[in-house]
Amino acid sequence: MPATTQMPGADFSSALSVSPERQEAVERLERLQQQYELLQRRIARVEEGSEPLDGSSLTALRMRLDGLREDLERQRRRASGQCCNCGGGCRG
């Protein structure tokens, strides 16, 4: 099985302060990272043939992985004080 690829900057807790808002952001990033890694492993198992698809197409799983990757990047930018590329100068 291929090694899982961890998104760059995946250790979010050390980069943020401990305010309640920051703690929530850290927890959200950690959950997204965990979902990303689990889905990445599932795709690898499907590609290897060790796990059958249960109604989900491989294309749909890959699309979800891409969406999670984009969400992680956006949340990471927001946590570091940058615009999340929303087009609104990061007001939301």
Biopython code that builds the backbone (N, CA, C, O; Angstrom):
import numpy as np
from Bio.PDB.StructureBuilder import StructureBuilder

atoms = [
    (1, "MET", "N", (0.842, -1.175, 0.000)),
    (1, "MET", "CA", (0.000, 0.000, 0.000)),
    (1, "MET", "C", (0.888, 1.239, 0.000)),
    (1, "MET", "O", (1.852, 1.303, 0.762)),
    (2, "PRO", "N", (0.578, 2.230, -0.847)),
    (2, "PRO", "CA", (1.397, 3.433, -0.886)),
    (2, "PRO", "C", (1.314, 4.200, 0.420)),
    (2, "PRO", "O", (0.295, 4.176, 1.110)),
    (3, "ALA", "N", (2.382, 4.867, 0.740)),
    (3, "ALA", "CA", (2.408, 5.675, 1.964)),
    (3, "ALA", "C", (1.445, 6.839, 1.798)),
    (3, "ALA", "O", (1.305, 7.383, 0.703)),
    (4, "THR", "N", (0.785, 7.220, 2.879)),
    (4, "THR", "CA", (-0.125, 8.352, 2.803)),
    (4, "THR", "C", (0.683, 9.636, 2.776)),
    (4, "THR", "O", (1.754, 9.742, 3.373)),
    (5, "THR", "N", (0.142, 10.588, 2.074)),
    (5, "THR", "CA", (0.786, 11.884, 1.978)),
    (5, "THR", "C", (0.084, 12.830, 2.913)),
    (5, "THR", "O", (-1.125, 13.036, 2.807)),
    (6, "GLN", "N", (0.826, 13.403, 3.821)),
    (6, "GLN", "CA", (0.228, 14.350, 4.749)),
    (6, "GLN", "C", (0.329, 15.725, 4.129)),
    (6, "GLN", "O", (1.355, 16.083, 3.550)),
    (7, "MET", "N", (-0.729, 16.486, 4.251)),
    (7, "MET", "CA", (-0.733, 17.831, 3.714)),
    (7, "MET", "C", (0.341, 18.646, 4.414)),
    (7, "MET", "O", (0.529, 18.510, 5.622)),
    (8, "PRO", "N", (1.052, 19.494, 3.668)),
    (8, "PRO", "CA", (2.064, 20.342, 4.295)),
    (8, "PRO", "C", (1.440, 21.207, 5.380)),
    (8, "PRO", "O", (0.322, 21.701, 5.229)),
    (9, "GLY", "N", (2.160, 21.383, 6.458)),
    (9, "GLY", "CA", (1.671, 22.197, 7.562)),
    (9, "GLY", "C", (0.590, 21.526, 8.365)),
    (9, "GLY", "O", (-0.289, 22.195, 8.907)),
    (10, "ALA", "N", (0.640, 20.206, 8.452)),
    (10, "ALA", "CA", (-0.436, 19.469, 9.103)),
    (10, "ALA", "C", (-0.413, 19.565, 10.620)),
    (10, "ALA", "O", (-1.400, 19.194, 11.255)),
    (11, "ASP", "N", (0.660, 20.041, 11.228)),
    (11, "ASP", "CA", (0.691, 20.204, 12.676)),
    (11, "ASP", "C", (0.179, 21.598, 12.989)),
    (11, "ASP", "O", (0.955, 22.545, 13.110)),
    (12, "PHE", "N", (-1.131, 21.713, 13.117)),
    (12, "PHE", "CA", (-1.762, 23.019, 13.244)),
    (12, "PHE", "C", (-1.709, 23.568, 14.664)),
    (12, "PHE", "O", (-1.688, 24.784, 14.854)),
    (13, "SER", "N", (-1.686, 22.702, 15.649)),
    (13, "SER", "CA", (-1.822, 23.155, 17.028)),
    (13, "SER", "C", (-0.655, 24.018, 17.488)),
    (13, "SER", "O", (-0.851, 24.922, 18.301)),
    (14, "SER", "N", (0.526, 23.772, 17.003)),
    (14, "SER", "CA", (1.674, 24.545, 17.472)),
    (14, "SER", "C", (1.719, 25.938, 16.865)),
    (14, "SER", "O", (2.382, 26.817, 17.414)),
    (15, "ALA", "N", (1.030, 26.167, 15.742)),
    (15, "ALA", "CA", (1.114, 27.440, 15.042)),
    (15, "ALA", "C", (0.090, 28.456, 15.538)),
    (15, "ALA", "O", (0.190, 29.636, 15.202)),
    (16, "LEU", "N", (-0.881, 28.030, 16.319)),
    (16, "LEU", "CA", (-1.960, 28.922, 16.700)),
    (16, "LEU", "C", (-1.995, 29.148, 18.204)),
    (16, "LEU", "O", (-1.565, 28.297, 18.984)),
    (17, "SER", "N", (-2.520, 30.324, 18.607)),
    (17, "SER", "CA", (-2.661, 30.599, 20.028)),
    (17, "SER", "C", (-3.821, 29.792, 20.591)),
    (17, "SER", "O", (-4.462, 29.026, 19.870)),
    (18, "VAL", "N", (-4.087, 29.965, 21.880)),
    (18, "VAL", "CA", (-5.069, 29.119, 22.545)),
    (18, "VAL", "C", (-6.402, 29.812, 22.800)),
    (18, "VAL", "O", (-7.156, 29.364, 23.664)),
    (19, "SER", "N", (-6.724, 30.894, 22.079)),
    (19, "SER", "CA", (-8.041, 31.511, 22.252)),
    (19, "SER", "C", (-9.105, 30.516, 21.791)),
    (19, "SER", "O", (-8.815, 29.627, 20.989)),
    (20, "PRO", "N", (-10.321, 30.657, 22.287)),
    (20, "PRO", "CA", (-11.379, 29.713, 21.892)),
    (20, "PRO", "C", (-11.580, 29.637, 20.377)),
    (20, "PRO", "O", (-11.786, 28.553, 19.830)),
    (21, "GLU", "N", (-11.521, 30.792, 19.699)),
    (21, "GLU", "CA", (-11.684, 30.795, 18.245)),
    (21, "GLU", "C", (-10.547, 30.048, 17.574)),
    (21, "GLU", "O", (-10.763, 29.280, 16.637)),
    (22, "ARG", "N", (-9.342, 30.277, 18.054)),
    (22, "ARG", "CA", (-8.184, 29.586, 17.482)),
    (22, "ARG", "C", (-8.240, 28.100, 17.773)),
    (22, "ARG", "O", (-7.884, 27.287, 16.920)),
    (23, "GLN", "N", (-8.685, 27.735, 18.972)),
    (23, "GLN", "CA", (-8.782, 26.323, 19.325)),
    (23, "GLN", "C", (-9.786, 25.626, 18.413)),
    (23, "GLN", "O", (-9.550, 24.503, 17.969)),
    (24, "GLU", "N", (-10.899, 26.288, 18.136)),
    (24, "GLU", "CA", (-11.889, 25.727, 17.217)),
    (24, "GLU", "C", (-11.297, 25.555, 15.825)),
    (24, "GLU", "O", (-11.539, 24.546, 15.162)),
    (25, "ALA", "N", (-10.524, 26.540, 15.383)),
    (25, "ALA", "CA", (-9.894, 26.459, 14.069)),
    (25, "ALA", "C", (-8.913, 25.293, 14.013)),
    (25, "ALA", "O", (-8.850, 24.573, 13.016)),
    (26, "VAL", "N", (-8.153, 25.109, 15.085)),
    (26, "VAL", "CA", (-7.201, 24.001, 15.152)),
    (26, "VAL", "C", (-7.938, 22.668, 15.088)),
    (26, "VAL", "O", (-7.538, 21.764, 14.355)),
    (27, "GLU", "N", (-9.004, 22.552, 15.852)),
    (27, "GLU", "CA", (-9.778, 21.312, 15.863)),
    (27, "GLU", "C", (-10.399, 21.037, 14.495)),
    (27, "GLU", "O", (-10.431, 19.890, 14.048)),
    (28, "ARG", "N", (-10.888, 22.075, 13.834)),
    (28, "ARG", "CA", (-11.467, 21.922, 12.500)),
    (28, "ARG", "C", (-10.400, 21.460, 11.502)),
    (28, "ARG", "O", (-10.648, 20.576, 10.681)),
    (29, "LEU", "N", (-9.231, 22.055, 11.581)),
    (29, "LEU", "CA", (-8.139, 21.658, 10.694)),
    (29, "LEU", "C", (-7.709, 20.213, 10.952)),
    (29, "LEU", "O", (-7.441, 19.464, 10.013)),
    (30, "GLU", "N", (-7.647, 19.837, 12.195)),
    (30, "GLU", "CA", (-7.258, 18.463, 12.530)),
    (30, "GLU", "C", (-8.288, 17.458, 12.018)),
    (30, "GLU", "O", (-7.926, 16.390, 11.524)),
    (31, "ARG", "N", (-9.575, 17.803, 12.137)),
    (31, "ARG", "CA", (-10.626, 16.915, 11.620)),
    (31, "ARG", "C", (-10.540, 16.786, 10.104)),
    (31, "ARG", "O", (-10.656, 15.688, 9.560)),
    (32, "LEU", "N", (-10.337, 17.909, 9.426)),
    (32, "LEU", "CA", (-10.192, 17.870, 7.973)),
    (32, "LEU", "C", (-8.986, 17.035, 7.561)),
    (32, "LEU", "O", (-9.054, 16.248, 6.616)),
    (33, "GLN", "N", (-7.879, 17.218, 8.285)),
    (33, "GLN", "CA", (-6.673, 16.449, 7.974)),
    (33, "GLN", "C", (-6.928, 14.954, 8.162)),
    (33, "GLN", "O", (-6.496, 14.143, 7.342)),
    (34, "GLN", "N", (-7.619, 14.592, 9.223)),
    (34, "GLN", "CA", (-7.916, 13.184, 9.480)),
    (34, "GLN", "C", (-8.827, 12.618, 8.387)),
    (34, "GLN", "O", (-8.601, 11.507, 7.908)),
    (35, "GLN", "N", (-9.850, 13.373, 7.990)),
    (35, "GLN", "CA", (-10.733, 12.933, 6.909)),
    (35, "GLN", "C", (-9.954, 12.746, 5.614)),
    (35, "GLN", "O", (-10.170, 11.783, 4.879)),
    (36, "TYR", "N", (-9.044, 13.681, 5.345)),
    (36, "TYR", "CA", (-8.226, 13.614, 4.136)),
    (36, "TYR", "C", (-7.382, 12.338, 4.123)),
    (36, "TYR", "O", (-7.340, 11.620, 3.125)),
    (37, "GLU", "N", (-6.719, 12.070, 5.232)),
    (37, "GLU", "CA", (-5.855, 10.895, 5.309)),
    (37, "GLU", "C", (-6.649, 9.592, 5.205)),
    (37, "GLU", "O", (-6.215, 8.657, 4.531)),
    (38, "LEU", "N", (-7.818, 9.522, 5.872)),
    (38, "LEU", "CA", (-8.649, 8.320, 5.788)),
    (38, "LEU", "C", (-9.140, 8.079, 4.363)),
    (38, "LEU", "O", (-9.117, 6.948, 3.879)),
    (39, "LEU", "N", (-9.577, 9.125, 3.705)),
    (39, "LEU", "CA", (-10.052, 8.987, 2.338)),
    (39, "LEU", "C", (-8.916, 8.609, 1.398)),
    (39, "LEU", "O", (-9.106, 7.815, 0.477)),
    (40, "GLN", "N", (-7.748, 9.171, 1.627)),
    (40, "GLN", "CA", (-6.583, 8.841, 0.809)),
    (40, "GLN", "C", (-6.240, 7.350, 0.941)),
    (40, "GLN", "O", (-5.933, 6.685, -0.049)),
    (41, "ARG", "N", (-6.296, 6.835, 2.174)),
    (41, "ARG", "CA", (-6.030, 5.409, 2.390)),
    (41, "ARG", "C", (-7.110, 4.539, 1.743)),
    (41, "ARG", "O", (-6.804, 3.490, 1.176)),
    (42, "ARG", "N", (-8.360, 4.968, 1.825)),
    (42, "ARG", "CA", (-9.439, 4.194, 1.214)),
    (42, "ARG", "C", (-9.256, 4.124, -0.298)),
    (42, "ARG", "O", (-9.422, 3.059, -0.892)),
    (43, "ILE", "N", (-8.921, 5.236, -0.918)),
    (43, "ILE", "CA", (-8.690, 5.252, -2.362)),
    (43, "ILE", "C", (-7.554, 4.296, -2.723)),
    (43, "ILE", "O", (-7.643, 3.569, -3.712)),
    (44, "ALA", "N", (-6.498, 4.296, -1.928)),
    (44, "ALA", "CA", (-5.374, 3.383, -2.191)),
    (44, "ALA", "C", (-5.833, 1.927, -2.111)),
    (44, "ALA", "O", (-5.440, 1.109, -2.943)),
    (45, "ARG", "N", (-6.662, 1.596, -1.114)),
    (45, "ARG", "CA", (-7.159, 0.218, -0.988)),
    (45, "ARG", "C", (-8.040, -0.168, -2.173)),
    (45, "ARG", "O", (-7.965, -1.295, -2.664)),
    (46, "VAL", "N", (-8.874, 0.765, -2.633)),
    (46, "VAL", "CA", (-9.731, 0.495, -3.785)),
    (46, "VAL", "C", (-8.866, 0.277, -5.026)),
    (46, "VAL", "O", (-9.110, -0.650, -5.798)),
    (47, "GLU", "N", (-7.867, 1.119, -5.215)),
    (47, "GLU", "CA", (-6.989, 0.988, -6.374)),
    (47, "GLU", "C", (-6.213, -0.322, -6.353)),
    (47, "GLU", "O", (-5.952, -0.912, -7.401)),
    (48, "GLU", "N", (-5.847, -0.772, -5.165)),
    (48, "GLU", "CA", (-5.133, -2.043, -5.028)),
    (48, "GLU", "C", (-6.052, -3.236, -5.226)),
    (48, "GLU", "O", (-5.579, -4.343, -5.486)),
    (49, "GLY", "N", (-7.349, -3.031, -5.108)),
    (49, "GLY", "CA", (-8.304, -4.111, -5.230)),
    (49, "GLY", "C", (-8.608, -4.812, -3.920)),
    (49, "GLY", "O", (-9.336, -5.804, -3.903)),
    (50, "SER", "N", (-8.059, -4.311, -2.822)),
    (50, "SER", "CA", (-8.306, -4.946, -1.526)),
    (50, "SER", "C", (-9.600, -4.480, -0.870)),
    (50, "SER", "O", (-10.030, -5.061, 0.126)),
    (51, "GLU", "N", (-10.229, -3.433, -1.419)),
    (51, "GLU", "CA", (-11.523, -2.966, -0.899)),
    (51, "GLU", "C", (-12.449, -2.704, -2.076)),
    (51, "GLU", "O", (-12.132, -1.904, -2.956)),
    (52, "PRO", "N", (-13.596, -3.381, -2.092)),
    (52, "PRO", "CA", (-14.542, -3.129, -3.189)),
    (52, "PRO", "C", (-15.264, -1.802, -2.969)),
    (52, "PRO", "O", (-15.402, -1.334, -1.839)),
    (53, "LEU", "N", (-15.713, -1.216, -4.053)),
    (53, "LEU", "CA", (-16.502, 0.012, -3.949)),
    (53, "LEU", "C", (-17.905, -0.350, -3.491)),
    (53, "LEU", "O", (-18.474, -1.336, -3.958)),
    (54, "ASP", "N", (-18.460, 0.426, -2.597)),
    (54, "ASP", "CA", (-19.804, 0.165, -2.075)),
    (54, "ASP", "C", (-20.799, 1.200, -2.593)),
    (54, "ASP", "O", (-21.488, 1.857, -1.812)),
    (55, "GLY", "N", (-20.865, 1.334, -3.880)),
    (55, "GLY", "CA", (-21.788, 2.296, -4.463)),
    (55, "GLY", "C", (-21.128, 3.631, -4.785)),
    (55, "GLY", "O", (-21.697, 4.430, -5.529)),
    (56, "SER", "N", (-19.965, 3.885, -4.251)),
    (56, "SER", "CA", (-19.228, 5.110, -4.549)),
    (56, "SER", "C", (-18.270, 4.824, -5.692)),
    (56, "SER", "O", (-17.566, 3.815, -5.683)),
    (57, "SER", "N", (-18.246, 5.701, -6.662)),
    (57, "SER", "CA", (-17.291, 5.499, -7.740)),
    (57, "SER", "C", (-15.931, 6.044, -7.304)),
    (57, "SER", "O", (-15.841, 6.926, -6.450)),
    (58, "LEU", "N", (-14.899, 5.510, -7.900)),
    (58, "LEU", "CA", (-13.550, 5.967, -7.598)),
    (58, "LEU", "C", (-13.398, 7.439, -7.963)),
    (58, "LEU", "O", (-12.702, 8.193, -7.283)),
    (59, "THR", "N", (-14.050, 7.830, -9.034)),
    (59, "THR", "CA", (-14.012, 9.239, -9.437)),
    (59, "THR", "C", (-14.629, 10.130, -8.366)),
    (59, "THR", "O", (-14.101, 11.201, -8.066)),
    (60, "ALA", "N", (-15.740, 9.693, -7.792)),
    (60, "ALA", "CA", (-16.389, 10.479, -6.739)),
    (60, "ALA", "C", (-15.493, 10.574, -5.507)),
    (60, "ALA", "O", (-15.424, 11.625, -4.871)),
    (61, "LEU", "N", (-14.811, 9.485, -5.168)),
    (61, "LEU", "CA", (-13.896, 9.513, -4.020)),
    (61, "LEU", "C", (-12.749, 10.487, -4.272)),
    (61, "LEU", "O", (-12.358, 11.240, -3.380)),
    (62, "ARG", "N", (-12.218, 10.467, -5.481)),
    (62, "ARG", "CA", (-11.120, 11.395, -5.816)),
    (62, "ARG", "C", (-11.588, 12.843, -5.804)),
    (62, "ARG", "O", (-10.852, 13.736, -5.386)),
    (63, "MET", "N", (-12.815, 13.071, -6.263)),
    (63, "MET", "CA", (-13.350, 14.436, -6.224)),
    (63, "MET", "C", (-13.490, 14.906, -4.782)),
    (63, "MET", "O", (-13.192, 16.060, -4.473)),
    (64, "ARG", "N", (-13.937, 14.026, -3.904)),
    (64, "ARG", "CA", (-14.056, 14.377, -2.481)),
    (64, "ARG", "C", (-12.683, 14.677, -1.889)),
    (64, "ARG", "O", (-12.534, 15.598, -1.086)),
    (65, "LEU", "N", (-11.680, 13.896, -2.289)),
    (65, "LEU", "CA", (-10.318, 14.128, -1.804)),
    (65, "LEU", "C", (-9.828, 15.508, -2.246)),
    (65, "LEU", "O", (-9.221, 16.236, -1.462)),
    (66, "ASP", "N", (-10.093, 15.861, -3.499)),
    (66, "ASP", "CA", (-9.711, 17.186, -3.984)),
    (66, "ASP", "C", (-10.425, 18.287, -3.204)),
    (66, "ASP", "O", (-9.824, 19.311, -2.878)),
    (67, "GLY", "N", (-11.706, 18.076, -2.905)),
    (67, "GLY", "CA", (-12.449, 19.063, -2.115)),
    (67, "GLY", "C", (-11.873, 19.223, -0.725)),
    (67, "GLY", "O", (-11.751, 20.341, -0.225)),
    (68, "LEU", "N", (-11.518, 18.112, -0.095)),
    (68, "LEU", "CA", (-10.893, 18.179, 1.233)),
    (68, "LEU", "C", (-9.555, 18.906, 1.169)),
    (68, "LEU", "O", (-9.229, 19.690, 2.060)),
    (69, "ARG", "N", (-8.782, 18.647, 0.119)),
    (69, "ARG", "CA", (-7.488, 19.317, -0.034)),
    (69, "ARG", "C", (-7.686, 20.832, -0.133)),
    (69, "ARG", "O", (-6.961, 21.603, 0.497)),
    (70, "GLU", "N", (-8.670, 21.247, -0.927)),
    (70, "GLU", "CA", (-8.962, 22.672, -1.071)),
    (70, "GLU", "C", (-9.434, 23.274, 0.254)),
    (70, "GLU", "O", (-9.021, 24.375, 0.619)),
    (71, "ASP", "N", (-10.292, 22.556, 0.970)),
    (71, "ASP", "CA", (-10.763, 23.033, 2.278)),
    (71, "ASP", "C", (-9.603, 23.199, 3.251)),
    (71, "ASP", "O", (-9.532, 24.191, 3.976)),
    (72, "LEU", "N", (-8.699, 22.229, 3.265)),
    (72, "LEU", "CA", (-7.536, 22.314, 4.152)),
    (72, "LEU", "C", (-6.683, 23.527, 3.819)),
    (72, "LEU", "O", (-6.272, 24.267, 4.714)),
    (73, "GLU", "N", (-6.421, 23.731, 2.551)),
    (73, "GLU", "CA", (-5.605, 24.882, 2.139)),
    (73, "GLU", "C", (-6.275, 26.191, 2.517)),
    (73, "GLU", "O", (-5.616, 27.109, 3.005)),
    (74, "ARG", "N", (-7.580, 26.283, 2.295)),
    (74, "ARG", "CA", (-8.328, 27.503, 2.620)),
    (74, "ARG", "C", (-8.314, 27.765, 4.126)),
    (74, "ARG", "O", (-8.057, 28.889, 4.556)),
    (75, "GLN", "N", (-8.588, 26.739, 4.925)),
    (75, "GLN", "CA", (-8.589, 26.901, 6.382)),
    (75, "GLN", "C", (-7.201, 27.238, 6.912)),
    (75, "GLN", "O", (-7.063, 28.022, 7.851)),
    (76, "ARG", "N", (-6.188, 26.652, 6.317)),
    (76, "ARG", "CA", (-4.819, 26.939, 6.753)),
    (76, "ARG", "C", (-4.464, 28.402, 6.474)),
    (76, "ARG", "O", (-3.844, 29.067, 7.303)),
    (77, "ARG", "N", (-4.870, 28.901, 5.283)),
    (77, "ARG", "CA", (-4.605, 30.309, 4.965)),
    (77, "ARG", "C", (-5.347, 31.229, 5.938)),
    (77, "ARG", "O", (-4.781, 32.211, 6.420)),
    (78, "ARG", "N", (-6.606, 30.912, 6.224)),
    (78, "ARG", "CA", (-7.373, 31.747, 7.151)),
    (78, "ARG", "C", (-6.755, 31.731, 8.547)),
    (78, "ARG", "O", (-6.706, 32.763, 9.217)),
    (79, "ALA", "N", (-6.285, 30.567, 8.986)),
    (79, "ALA", "CA", (-5.689, 30.458, 10.316)),
    (79, "ALA", "C", (-4.404, 31.276, 10.416)),
    (79, "ALA", "O", (-4.045, 31.752, 11.493)),
    (80, "SER", "N", (-3.717, 31.435, 9.290)),
    (80, "SER", "CA", (-2.473, 32.208, 9.317)),
    (80, "SER", "C", (-2.715, 33.690, 9.040)),
    (80, "SER", "O", (-1.762, 34.461, 8.937)),
    (81, "GLY", "N", (-3.986, 34.096, 8.918)),
    (81, "GLY", "CA", (-4.311, 35.510, 8.741)),
    (81, "GLY", "C", (-4.344, 35.951, 7.293)),
    (81, "GLY", "O", (-4.492, 37.142, 7.018)),
    (82, "GLN", "N", (-4.209, 35.024, 6.361)),
    (82, "GLN", "CA", (-4.242, 35.375, 4.943)),
    (82, "GLN", "C", (-5.663, 35.219, 4.412)),
    (82, "GLN", "O", (-6.521, 34.634, 5.073)),
    (83, "CYS", "N", (-5.901, 35.744, 3.222)),
    (83, "CYS", "CA", (-7.207, 35.573, 2.563)),
    (83, "CYS", "C", (-7.341, 34.118, 2.131)),
    (83, "CYS", "O", (-6.369, 33.508, 1.686)),
    (84, "CYS", "N", (-8.525, 33.570, 2.259)),
    (84, "CYS", "CA", (-8.778, 32.177, 1.901)),
    (84, "CYS", "C", (-9.116, 32.013, 0.420)),
    (84, "CYS", "O", (-9.554, 30.942, 0.001)),
    (85, "ASN", "N", (-8.917, 33.067, -0.376)),
    (85, "ASN", "CA", (-9.238, 33.093, -1.799)),
    (85, "ASN", "C", (-10.735, 33.073, -2.046)),
    (85, "ASN", "O", (-11.195, 32.511, -3.039)),
    (86, "CYS", "N", (-11.498, 33.682, -1.150)),
    (86, "CYS", "CA", (-12.945, 33.729, -1.298)),
    (86, "CYS", "C", (-13.354, 34.843, -2.256)),
    (86, "CYS", "O", (-14.494, 34.865, -2.720)),
    (87, "GLY", "N", (-12.449, 35.760, -2.556)),
    (87, "GLY", "CA", (-12.762, 36.871, -3.421)),
    (87, "GLY", "C", (-13.297, 38.092, -2.697)),
    (87, "GLY", "O", (-13.537, 39.131, -3.311)),
    (88, "GLY", "N", (-13.483, 37.967, -1.403)),
    (88, "GLY", "CA", (-14.050, 39.066, -0.627)),
    (88, "GLY", "C", (-13.051, 39.699, 0.333)),
    (88, "GLY", "O", (-13.455, 40.320, 1.317)),
    (89, "GLY", "N", (-11.770, 39.556, 0.070)),
    (89, "GLY", "CA", (-10.779, 40.113, 0.983)),
    (89, "GLY", "C", (-10.832, 39.465, 2.345)),
    (89, "GLY", "O", (-10.407, 40.048, 3.343)),
    (90, "CYS", "N", (-11.335, 38.301, 2.378)),
    (90, "CYS", "CA", (-11.488, 37.418, 3.544)),
    (90, "CYS", "C", (-12.331, 38.023, 4.640)),
    (90, "CYS", "O", (-11.907, 38.189, 5.784)),
    (91, "ARG", "N", (-13.513, 38.336, 4.246)),
    (91, "ARG", "CA", (-14.520, 38.719, 5.231)),
    (91, "ARG", "C", (-15.459, 37.553, 5.496)),
    (91, "ARG", "O", (-16.500, 37.719, 6.132)),
    (92, "GLY", "N", (-15.092, 36.377, 5.010)),
    (92, "GLY", "CA", (-16.005, 35.269, 5.234)),
    (92, "GLY", "C", (-15.650, 34.064, 4.485)),
    (92, "GLY", "O", (-16.340, 33.050, 4.583)),
]
sb = StructureBuilder()
sb.init_structure("model")
sb.init_model(0)
sb.init_chain("A")
sb.init_seg("    ")
for serial, (resi, resn, name, xyz) in enumerate(atoms, 1):
    if name == "N":
        sb.init_residue(resn, " ", resi, " ")
    sb.init_atom(name, np.array(xyz, "f"), 0.0, 1.0, " ", f" {name:<3s}", serial, name[0])
structure = sb.get_structure()
